[in-house]
């Protein structure tokens, strides 16, 4: 019996993020447990969600500080339009006020960079960690 991979939309304007996620989760992707879609802006992420390209995404991981639409603006739009999506905010800034704002706005979690990928595997994706 094959399982459907958990699909995640990763939104970050930094170009190395796609490579990093691809490397850190290569085994899970190869085993068909995870599948990633990447967007480099909030606007691009919304386009993928609205067009159906990312319709079956379960988790959205979004950077907070991006040019154009901020991660918090994306959070507000996703929670309003796609309430079934779990949104996690990712930031380089460990800021208690920003974290409180994100969680009050509907974020499922708040992750600081550098991302602890083992924690991400277990807490966000529910996968066993090595």
N, C-alpha and C positions, 0 to 999 in steps of 0.2 A: 504494500500500500504506500503510495507516494504522498508526501505531504506538500501542501502549497507553501512556498516560501513566505516568510514575513517580509513585506515590502516597506521600505523606509525612504522617505524623501529627505535628503540632506541639503540644507540651504546655507551656503557660505560663499562670500566673495573672494576668499583666499584660494588661489589656484592649486595649492598642494593638498587641499582637503580631500578631493576625490581620490588621489593616489593613496593618501594615508588610510582612508576607509577601505579601499580596495585591498591594500596590503594587510591591514589588521584583521580583516574579516574574510580573507581569501578561502580558508578552509570551510567556513560556514556557507559562503557563496557557492563553492564547488559542490558541497553536499546538498545544495538546494534548500538550505534552511533560511537564508536571507537573500534579499535582492535589493539593490540600491538604485535610486534615481537621484540625480544631482541637479541642483539649480544654483546659479551664481548670484541670484538676487531674489528679493521677496516677490517682485513682479513676475519673474520667470516661474517661480514656484506656484504662484496662484494660477498662472496660465496653464501649467501642467495639471493642476488639480481640476480646474474648470473645464479643460478640454477632454478630460477623461484619461489622459496619458498616465496620471498618477491616481486614478480613481480608487484603486484597491490598496493604496498605501494605508498602513495602520498607524505608523509613527512618523512624525515630522520632527527633525532635529534642525533647529535654526539658530544661526549666529544672531546676536542681538545688534551689534554695530556693523551696519552695512550701508553703503551709499544708496540713496533713494529711499525705498521703503525699509524702515528699521525692522528688526526681528519682532519687536513688541507690536508694531503695526500689523505685521504678518500674523502674529498670534491672535490679535483681535479679529482679523478677517477670517482666519481659518476656524476659530472657535464659533464664530457666527454662522459661516456658510457650511462648514463641515464638522459638526459637533461630534461625529464619531471618531475623529482623528485625535490621537494622543500627541500633544506638542511638548517638546522639551526644548528649553532655551540653552544655548551654549555661548559662553563668553570668556574672554581673557581676563575679565575684571571680577574679582570676588567681592561683590558689593551687596551688602545686606539689604539696602533699600531697593536696589534694582531686582534682587531676588524676590523680595516681598511683592513688589509690583508685578513681576512676571507670574508668580504663583496666584496672586489675587485676580489676575487677568485670565486665568484658566490654564496656565502651563502645568503640565503633569510633573515636571521636574526642572531643575536648574543645574547645569553642569559647567564646571570651569575648565578652561584650557590650562595646561595640556590635559586632554581627555584621558581618563582612566578607562581604557578599552575593556579591561576585565570587568570592571563595575558596569560598564555600558552593556556588555554581553549578558550579564546576569540580571541587572535591574530593569533595563529597558526592553531587552529582547527575550528574557526568560530562558537563556541558554546556559548550559553548564560551562563554567570557566575552568581553564587548566590550572 
